[in-house]
Every structure is written in C-alpha cells, then in structure tokens.
Amino acid sequence: MESHKGVTLLDFWVSPFGQRARIAMAEKGIEFEYKEENLAQKSELLLKMNPVHKKIPVLVHDGKPVCESLIIVQYIEEAWPEKTPLLPSDPYQRAQARFWADFVDKKVYDCGTRLWKTKGEEKEAAKKEFIEILQVLESELGDKKYFGGETFGYVDVAFVPFTAWFHSYESEAGFSVEESVPKISAWAKRCGERESVKKHLYEKEKVYEFVCMLKKRLGIE
C-alpha cells in the first residue's frame, strides 16, 4: 500500500456504497484513513463535507470532499490513473462500463431492500423483479471472468459489495442466487477471492444480523 497524503473516507461498516470506495482504493494500493460514522448521530465533519445529502460515503482528499459512491470511484480512477486502471481506455467500452454500473446503482439496492422490508404479494413481486435484474446482469457477464473481461474493473467494483447481502436476500425471500443465476454466483465467489474484496466485505451472517436488527428497529416482523 502506498501512502497518499490527506485521503479520508467517511463511511459506515456495512454500507455497500462505501465498500465500493474501499475496494477501489485497495485495488489501486491507496492508503486512506477510515472514519466510521454513527448514522443516528452524524458527525459535524460529515455534515460539513456533504451538506446537500448528509450521507456516507464521502471521500475527503486534501480537504476537498467527493460524494456519491460511483462518482467517488470515478474520482479515484482519475486522481490515480497510473495505478491499476478500473475503467478501459476505449471510450465506448468506458461508456458501457458506466452504463452497467448505473444499472446496478438504480436497480439492485432498491429492489434488494424490498425483499426484507415487504410482505406477501409485494415481497413476491420484489423477488421476481430481483431475479430478473440478476438475469439481465448475468446475460451481460456471459462467460467472461469479470464484467470487463479478464480484468476486475469498474462494474465489478460497483456490484460486488451487494454479494455480501445475497444471503440476506435469499433468507428473507426464499430463493437461491446460485440456482437462479449460476454465472453470477460463480463470479461472486471469484471476486470474493480477491484481497481487496476479502478485506472489505463482511461475512454474510454478520450482514444478515444487521438486516434482522434493522427489521426489529423498524417494527417489521
């Protein structure tokens, strides 16, 4: 790991969005200071650095804040371009990578949350939609090792944090990712062997404990 002056990440341990930034920096060998936020009582620093959304993650580089996880990953790519590129050099391929990362951003978290927040027909509809989302992603992955081909890259960084939530989604909605989308399941295991991913994703049981705690706090039985 190479030390870079003034790199701080304001984050929350289980956040898949913050994990994108952590994984991207780990891939590039960038050392950073990690500051865990209490989301029930946000720090003055967080409110100062992200006064618009007041959300994590926020990357603070030399005192300047960068907000929103995919924008943070793109910033990391552009600020340290000489280290392990996450985006391809070809403009069309870069656009495609951004398209699929945006697809993950707009679809996976929202639908996945509905798997544990809803009941009955609403849950069944969410399950059907979630499997369809994974099938679309599996179709794009195809027989490739990673979404960009042989190299772990931008789309993988965007999507892989949600794999730690698969067990929670399966447990709450009663389905199997491996049975529904075997290639996505194999890709998740492959990514999980990478040091950057292994270091920054939590065990599926720990994530599920967090989901159960959230359900209890929200009064969802």
Phi and psi restraints in degrees (value plus and minus 20) as a CYANA .aco file:
   2 GLU   PHI    -117.5   -77.5
   2 GLU   PSI     116.0   156.0
   3 SER   PHI     -99.9   -59.9
   3 SER   PSI     113.7   153.7
   4 HIS   PHI    -144.5  -104.5
   4 HIS   PSI     105.1   145.1
   5 LYS   PHI     -80.6   -40.6
   5 LYS   PSI     112.7   152.7
   6 GLY   PHI      49.1    89.1
   6 GLY   PSI      19.3    59.3
   7 VAL   PHI    -132.6   -92.6
   7 VAL   PSI      95.1   135.1
   8 THR   PHI    -149.9  -109.9
   8 THR   PSI     120.6   160.6
   9 LEU   PHI    -138.5   -98.5
   9 LEU   PSI     100.0   140.0
  10 LEU   PHI    -110.2   -70.2
  10 LEU   PSI     102.6   142.6
  11 ASP   PHI    -174.6  -134.6
  11 ASP   PSI     158.1   198.1
  12 PHE   PHI    -155.0  -115.0
  12 PHE   PSI     113.2   153.2
  13 TRP   PHI     -67.8   -27.8
  13 TRP   PSI     -63.9   -23.9
  14 VAL   PHI    -116.0   -76.0
  14 VAL   PSI     -18.9    21.1
  15 SER   PHI     -86.8   -46.8
  15 SER   PSI      99.5   139.5
  16 PRO   PHI     -86.1   -46.1
  16 PRO   PSI     -44.0    -4.0
  17 PHE   PHI     -93.5   -53.5
  17 PHE   PSI     -63.9   -23.9
  18 GLY   PHI     -85.5   -45.5
  18 GLY   PSI     -55.2   -15.2
  19 GLN   PHI     -84.0   -44.0
  19 GLN   PSI     -48.7    -8.7
  20 ARG   PHI     -78.1   -38.1
  20 ARG   PSI     -67.8   -27.8
  21 ALA   PHI     -84.6   -44.6
  21 ALA   PSI     -62.6   -22.6
  22 ARG   PHI     -82.2   -42.2
  22 ARG   PSI     -64.6   -24.6
  23 ILE   PHI     -86.1   -46.1
  23 ILE   PSI     -62.8   -22.8
  24 ALA   PHI     -80.3   -40.3
  24 ALA   PSI     -63.6   -23.6
  25 MET   PHI     -89.8   -49.8
  25 MET   PSI     -54.5   -14.5
  26 ALA   PHI     -85.2   -45.2
  26 ALA   PSI     -60.2   -20.2
  27 GLU   PHI     -81.7   -41.7
  27 GLU   PSI     -54.8   -14.8
  28 LYS   PHI    -112.0   -72.0
  28 LYS   PSI     -23.1    16.9
  29 GLY   PHI      51.5    91.5
  29 GLY   PSI      14.4    54.4
  30 ILE   PHI    -119.5   -79.5
  30 ILE   PSI     101.4   141.4
  31 GLU   PHI     -99.6   -59.6
  31 GLU   PSI     123.1   163.1
  32 PHE   PHI    -168.5  -128.5
  32 PHE   PSI     137.9   177.9
  33 GLU   PHI    -108.6   -68.6
  33 GLU   PSI     108.9   148.9
  34 TYR   PHI    -121.3   -81.3
  34 TYR   PSI     107.1   147.1
  35 LYS   PHI    -140.4  -100.4
  35 LYS   PSI      92.4   132.4
  36 GLU   PHI     -95.0   -55.0
  36 GLU   PSI     109.8   149.8
  37 GLU   PHI    -119.7   -79.7
  37 GLU   PSI     123.4   163.4
  38 ASN   PHI    -112.4   -72.4
  38 ASN   PSI      86.7   126.7
  39 LEU   PHI     -90.7   -50.7
  39 LEU   PSI     -36.5     3.5
  40 ALA   PHI    -102.2   -62.2
  40 ALA   PSI     -40.3    -0.3
  41 GLN   PHI    -164.1  -124.1
  41 GLN   PSI      61.3   101.3
  42 LYS   PHI     -86.7   -46.7
  42 LYS   PSI     122.6   162.6
  43 SER   PHI     -91.1   -51.1
  43 SER   PSI     138.1   178.1
  44 GLU   PHI     -81.4   -41.4
  44 GLU   PSI     -55.1   -15.1
  45 LEU   PHI     -83.3   -43.3
  45 LEU   PSI     -65.0   -25.0
  46 LEU   PHI     -81.9   -41.9
  46 LEU   PSI     -66.0   -26.0
  47 LEU   PHI     -84.6   -44.6
  47 LEU   PSI     -51.7   -11.7
  48 LYS   PHI     -94.9   -54.9
  48 LYS   PSI     -60.6   -20.6
  49 MET   PHI    -100.8   -60.8
  49 MET   PSI     -44.9    -4.9
  50 ASN   PHI    -154.2  -114.2
  50 ASN   PSI      47.9    87.9
  51 PRO   PHI     -89.8   -49.8
  51 PRO   PSI     -39.1     0.9
  52 VAL   PHI     -98.6   -58.6
  52 VAL   PSI     -77.9   -37.9
  53 HIS   PHI    -116.4   -76.4
  53 HIS   PSI     -43.1    -3.1
  54 LYS   PHI      36.4    76.4
  54 LYS   PSI      18.9    58.9
  55 LYS   PHI    -146.3  -106.3
  55 LYS   PSI     136.7   176.7
  56 ILE   PHI    -110.9   -70.9
  56 ILE   PSI     140.1   180.1
  57 PRO   PHI    -104.2   -64.2
  57 PRO   PSI     135.9   175.9
  58 VAL   PHI    -152.0  -112.0
  58 VAL   PSI     105.9   145.9
  59 LEU   PHI    -115.2   -75.2
  59 LEU   PSI     105.1   145.1
  60 VAL   PHI    -130.4   -90.4
  60 VAL   PSI      95.3   135.3
  61 HIS   PHI    -139.2   -99.2
  61 HIS   PSI      94.7   134.7
  62 ASP   PHI      32.0    72.0
  62 ASP   PSI      21.5    61.5
  63 GLY   PHI      64.0   104.0
  63 GLY   PSI     -23.7    16.3
  64 LYS   PHI    -126.4   -86.4
  64 LYS   PSI     107.7   147.7
  65 PRO   PHI    -105.5   -65.5
  65 PRO   PSI     124.0   164.0
  66 VAL   PHI    -146.0  -106.0
  66 VAL   PSI     105.7   145.7
  67 CYS   PHI    -135.5   -95.5
  67 CYS   PSI     142.6   182.6
  68 GLU   PHI      56.0    96.0
  68 GLU   PSI     103.6   143.6
  69 SER   PHI     -79.1   -39.1
  69 SER   PSI     -65.0   -25.0
  70 LEU   PHI     -90.0   -50.0
  70 LEU   PSI     -53.9   -13.9
  71 ILE   PHI     -85.9   -45.9
  71 ILE   PSI     -58.0   -18.0
  72 ILE   PHI     -82.1   -42.1
  72 ILE   PSI     -65.6   -25.6
  73 VAL   PHI     -82.9   -42.9
  73 VAL   PSI     -61.2   -21.2
  74 GLN   PHI     -84.9   -44.9
  74 GLN   PSI     -57.8   -17.8
  75 TYR   PHI     -83.1   -43.1
  75 TYR   PSI     -64.6   -24.6
  76 ILE   PHI     -78.8   -38.8
  76 ILE   PSI     -61.6   -21.6
  77 GLU   PHI     -82.4   -42.4
  77 GLU   PSI     -62.6   -22.6
  78 GLU   PHI    -101.0   -61.0
  78 GLU   PSI     -51.3   -11.3
  79 ALA   PHI     -94.9   -54.9
  79 ALA   PSI     -49.7    -9.7
  80 TRP   PHI    -147.9  -107.9
  80 TRP   PSI      44.3    84.3
  81 PRO   PHI     -88.2   -48.2
  81 PRO   PSI     -42.4    -2.4
  82 GLU   PHI     -98.4   -58.4
  82 GLU   PSI     -29.0    11.0
  83 LYS   PHI    -128.9   -88.9
  83 LYS   PSI      99.9   139.9
  84 THR   PHI      14.2    54.2
  84 THR   PSI      60.2   100.2
  85 PRO   PHI     -76.8   -36.8
  85 PRO   PSI     116.4   156.4
  86 LEU   PHI    -118.7   -78.7
  86 LEU   PSI     -44.0    -4.0
  87 LEU   PHI    -130.0   -90.0
  87 LEU   PSI     124.0   164.0
  88 PRO   PHI     -87.8   -47.8
  88 PRO   PSI     141.0   181.0
  89 SER   PHI     -99.2   -59.2
  89 SER   PSI     -48.3    -8.3
  90 ASP   PHI     -89.7   -49.7
  90 ASP   PSI     107.9   147.9
  91 PRO   PHI     -77.8   -37.8
  91 PRO   PSI     -59.4   -19.4
  92 TYR   PHI     -87.1   -47.1
  92 TYR   PSI     -64.4   -24.4
  93 GLN   PHI     -84.8   -44.8
  93 GLN   PSI     -54.8   -14.8
  94 ARG   PHI     -83.9   -43.9
  94 ARG   PSI     -62.9   -22.9
  95 ALA   PHI     -82.7   -42.7
  95 ALA   PSI     -60.4   -20.4
  96 GLN   PHI     -84.6   -44.6
  96 GLN   PSI     -61.9   -21.9
  97 ALA   PHI     -81.6   -41.6
  97 ALA   PSI     -62.7   -22.7
  98 ARG   PHI     -85.5   -45.5
  98 ARG   PSI     -56.7   -16.7
  99 PHE   PHI     -80.5   -40.5
  99 PHE   PSI     -67.3   -27.3
 100 TRP   PHI     -93.2   -53.2
 100 TRP   PSI     -53.0   -13.0
 101 ALA   PHI     -85.4   -45.4
 101 ALA   PSI     -58.5   -18.5
 102 ASP   PHI     -86.4   -46.4
 102 ASP   PSI     -57.5   -17.5
 103 PHE   PHI     -80.7   -40.7
 103 PHE   PSI     -67.0   -27.0
 104 VAL   PHI     -78.2   -38.2
 104 VAL   PSI     -66.2   -26.2
 105 ASP   PHI     -79.3   -39.3
 105 ASP   PSI     -61.6   -21.6
 106 LYS   PHI    -102.9   -62.9
 106 LYS   PSI     -41.3    -1.3
 107 LYS   PHI    -131.0   -91.0
 107 LYS   PSI     -68.9   -28.9
 108 VAL   PHI     -88.3   -48.3
 108 VAL   PSI     -71.3   -31.3
 109 TYR   PHI     -84.2   -44.2
 109 TYR   PSI     -68.4   -28.4
 110 ASP   PHI     -80.9   -40.9
 110 ASP   PSI     -68.1   -28.1
 111 CYS   PHI     -89.5   -49.5
 111 CYS   PSI     -59.8   -19.8
 112 GLY   PHI     -81.4   -41.4
 112 GLY   PSI     -57.9   -17.9
 113 THR   PHI     -83.9   -43.9
 113 THR   PSI     -57.4   -17.4
 114 ARG   PHI     -86.4   -46.4
 114 ARG   PSI     -40.4    -0.4
 115 LEU   PHI     -86.9   -46.9
 115 LEU   PSI     -51.4   -11.4
 116 TRP   PHI    -127.6   -87.6
 116 TRP   PSI     -30.5     9.5
 117 LYS   PHI    -114.3   -74.3
 117 LYS   PSI     -39.0     1.0
 118 THR   PHI    -131.6   -91.6
 118 THR   PSI     155.1   195.1
 119 LYS   PHI    -155.1  -115.1
 119 LYS   PSI     147.2   187.2
 120 GLY   PHI      33.7    73.7
 120 GLY   PSI    -152.2  -112.2
 121 GLU   PHI     -82.3   -42.3
 121 GLU   PSI     -55.2   -15.2
 122 GLU   PHI     -84.4   -44.4
 122 GLU   PSI     -61.8   -21.8
 123 LYS   PHI     -85.2   -45.2
 123 LYS   PSI     -62.3   -22.3
 124 GLU   PHI     -82.3   -42.3
 124 GLU   PSI     -60.1   -20.1
 125 ALA   PHI     -85.5   -45.5
 125 ALA   PSI     -59.8   -19.8
 126 ALA   PHI     -85.3   -45.3
 126 ALA   PSI     -59.9   -19.9
 127 LYS   PHI     -82.5   -42.5
 127 LYS   PSI     -66.1   -26.1
 128 LYS   PHI     -79.8   -39.8
 128 LYS   PSI     -65.4   -25.4
 129 GLU   PHI     -85.4   -45.4
 129 GLU   PSI     -61.2   -21.2
 130 PHE   PHI     -84.2   -44.2
 130 PHE   PSI     -63.4   -23.4
 131 ILE   PHI     -82.9   -42.9
 131 ILE   PSI     -59.2   -19.2
 132 GLU   PHI     -83.6   -43.6
 132 GLU   PSI     -59.4   -19.4
 133 ILE   PHI     -81.3   -41.3
 133 ILE   PSI     -66.0   -26.0
 134 LEU   PHI     -83.8   -43.8
 134 LEU   PSI     -55.8   -15.8
 135 GLN   PHI     -86.6   -46.6
 135 GLN   PSI     -57.4   -17.4
 136 VAL   PHI     -83.5   -43.5
 136 VAL   PSI     -64.0   -24.0
 137 LEU   PHI     -86.2   -46.2
 137 LEU   PSI     -57.6   -17.6
 138 GLU   PHI     -84.8   -44.8
 138 GLU   PSI     -58.0   -18.0
 139 SER   PHI     -82.4   -42.4
 139 SER   PSI     -59.3   -19.3
 140 GLU   PHI     -90.0   -50.0
 140 GLU   PSI     -58.9   -18.9
 141 LEU   PHI     -85.3   -45.3
 141 LEU   PSI     -64.3   -24.3
 142 GLY   PHI      38.4    78.4
 142 GLY   PSI    -152.8  -112.8
 143 ASP   PHI    -119.5   -79.5
 143 ASP   PSI      -7.1    32.9
 144 LYS   PHI     -93.4   -53.4
 144 LYS   PSI     135.9   175.9
 145 LYS   PHI     -89.8   -49.8
 145 LYS   PSI     -66.0   -26.0
 146 TYR   PHI    -150.1  -110.1
 146 TYR   PSI     151.7   191.7
 147 PHE   PHI     -82.4   -42.4
 147 PHE   PSI     -50.4   -10.4
 148 GLY   PHI    -112.2   -72.2
 148 GLY   PSI     -16.0    24.0
 149 GLY   PHI      97.5   137.5
 149 GLY   PSI    -145.8  -105.8
 150 GLU   PHI    -103.5   -63.5
 150 GLU   PSI     -32.9     7.1
 151 THR   PHI    -130.9   -90.9
 151 THR   PSI     111.2   151.2
 152 PHE   PHI     -83.6   -43.6
 152 PHE   PSI     107.8   147.8
 153 GLY   PHI    -167.0  -127.0
 153 GLY   PSI    -174.7  -134.7
 154 TYR   PHI     -77.5   -37.5
 154 TYR   PSI     -67.9   -27.9
 155 VAL   PHI     -86.7   -46.7
 155 VAL   PSI     -59.3   -19.3
 156 ASP   PHI     -81.4   -41.4
 156 ASP   PSI     -63.4   -23.4
 157 VAL   PHI     -81.3   -41.3
 157 VAL   PSI     -60.3   -20.3
 158 ALA   PHI     -87.4   -47.4
 158 ALA   PSI     -56.4   -16.4
 159 PHE   PHI    -116.4   -76.4
 159 PHE   PSI     -55.3   -15.3
 160 VAL   PHI     -80.3   -40.3
 160 VAL   PSI     -51.7   -11.7
 161 PRO   PHI     -79.4   -39.4
 161 PRO   PSI     -47.7    -7.7
 162 PHE   PHI     -93.3   -53.3
 162 PHE   PSI     -36.0     4.0
 163 THR   PHI     -85.6   -45.6
 163 THR   PSI     -46.4    -6.4
 164 ALA   PHI     -89.3   -49.3
 164 ALA   PSI     -35.7     4.3
 165 TRP   PHI    -116.8   -76.8
 165 TRP   PSI     -27.7    12.3
 166 PHE   PHI     -76.1   -36.1
 166 PHE   PSI     -63.2   -23.2
 167 HIS   PHI     -80.3   -40.3
 167 HIS   PSI     -61.0   -21.0
 168 SER   PHI     -84.4   -44.4
 168 SER   PSI     -64.8   -24.8
 169 TYR   PHI     -81.7   -41.7
 169 TYR   PSI     -64.6   -24.6
 170 GLU   PHI     -83.2   -43.2
 170 GLU   PSI     -65.3   -25.3
 171 SER   PHI     -84.3   -44.3
 171 SER   PSI     -58.1   -18.1
 172 GLU   PHI     -98.8   -58.8
 172 GLU   PSI     -53.5   -13.5
 173 ALA   PHI    -129.3   -89.3
 173 ALA   PSI     -27.5    12.5
 174 GLY   PHI      49.8    89.8
 174 GLY   PSI      37.9    77.9
 175 PHE   PHI    -170.0  -130.0
 175 PHE   PSI     152.4   192.4
 176 SER   PHI    -142.2  -102.2
 176 SER   PSI     102.0   142.0
 177 VAL   PHI     -82.0   -42.0
 177 VAL   PSI     -63.0   -23.0
 178 GLU   PHI     -81.2   -41.2
 178 GLU   PSI     -60.0   -20.0
 179 GLU   PHI     -93.5   -53.5
 179 GLU   PSI     -56.9   -16.9
 180 SER   PHI     -96.4   -56.4
 180 SER   PSI     -61.7   -21.7
 181 VAL   PHI    -161.6  -121.6
 181 VAL   PSI      56.2    96.2
 182 PRO   PHI     -78.8   -38.8
 182 PRO   PSI     -52.2   -12.2
 183 LYS   PHI     -91.5   -51.5
 183 LYS   PSI     -55.3   -15.3
 184 ILE   PHI     -87.3   -47.3
 184 ILE   PSI     -59.8   -19.8
 185 SER   PHI     -81.6   -41.6
 185 SER   PSI     -63.7   -23.7
 186 ALA   PHI     -86.7   -46.7
 186 ALA   PSI     -59.4   -19.4
 187 TRP   PHI     -82.0   -42.0
 187 TRP   PSI     -62.3   -22.3
 188 ALA   PHI     -80.6   -40.6
 188 ALA   PSI     -63.5   -23.5
 189 LYS   PHI     -85.4   -45.4
 189 LYS   PSI     -59.5   -19.5
 190 ARG   PHI     -82.9   -42.9
 190 ARG   PSI     -66.7   -26.7
 191 CYS   PHI     -82.9   -42.9
 191 CYS   PSI     -57.7   -17.7
 192 GLY   PHI     -83.7   -43.7
 192 GLY   PSI     -36.3     3.7
 193 GLU   PHI    -104.1   -64.1
 193 GLU   PSI     -33.7     6.3
 194 ARG   PHI     -93.7   -53.7
 194 ARG   PSI     121.4   161.4
 195 GLU   PHI     -80.1   -40.1
 195 GLU   PSI     -60.6   -20.6
 196 SER   PHI     -82.2   -42.2
 196 SER   PSI     -57.0   -17.0
 197 VAL   PHI     -99.7   -59.7
 197 VAL   PSI     -66.2   -26.2
 198 LYS   PHI     -76.5   -36.5
 198 LYS   PSI     -58.6   -18.6
 199 LYS   PHI     -91.7   -51.7
 199 LYS   PSI     -52.6   -12.6
 200 HIS   PHI    -131.3   -91.3
 200 HIS   PSI     -26.4    13.6
 201 LEU   PHI    -120.1   -80.1
 201 LEU   PSI     126.3   166.3
 202 TYR   PHI    -116.0   -76.0
 202 TYR   PSI     139.8   179.8
 203 GLU   PHI     -79.4   -39.4
 203 GLU   PSI     124.9   164.9
 204 LYS   PHI     -78.3   -38.3
 204 LYS   PSI     -53.4   -13.4
 205 GLU   PHI     -87.3   -47.3
 205 GLU   PSI     -58.3   -18.3
 206 LYS   PHI     -86.9   -46.9
 206 LYS   PSI     -59.3   -19.3
 207 VAL   PHI     -84.9   -44.9
 207 VAL   PSI     -61.4   -21.4
 208 TYR   PHI     -86.9   -46.9
 208 TYR   PSI     -55.6   -15.6
 209 GLU   PHI     -79.1   -39.1
 209 GLU   PSI     -60.3   -20.3
 210 PHE   PHI     -85.2   -45.2
 210 PHE   PSI     -62.7   -22.7
 211 VAL   PHI     -81.4   -41.4
 211 VAL   PSI     -63.8   -23.8
 212 CYS   PHI     -83.6   -43.6
 212 CYS   PSI     -57.2   -17.2
 213 MET   PHI     -85.0   -45.0
 213 MET   PSI     -61.5   -21.5
 214 LEU   PHI     -82.9   -42.9
 214 LEU   PSI     -63.8   -23.8
 215 LYS   PHI     -79.6   -39.6
 215 LYS   PSI     -63.4   -23.4
 216 LYS   PHI     -83.9   -43.9
 216 LYS   PSI     -63.7   -23.7
 217 ARG   PHI     -84.2   -44.2
 217 ARG   PSI     -54.9   -14.9
 218 LEU   PHI    -107.5   -67.5
 218 LEU   PSI     -23.6    16.4
 219 GLY   PHI      53.3    93.3
 219 GLY   PSI      10.8    50.8
 220 ILE   PHI    -116.5   -76.5
 220 ILE   PSI      99.3   139.3
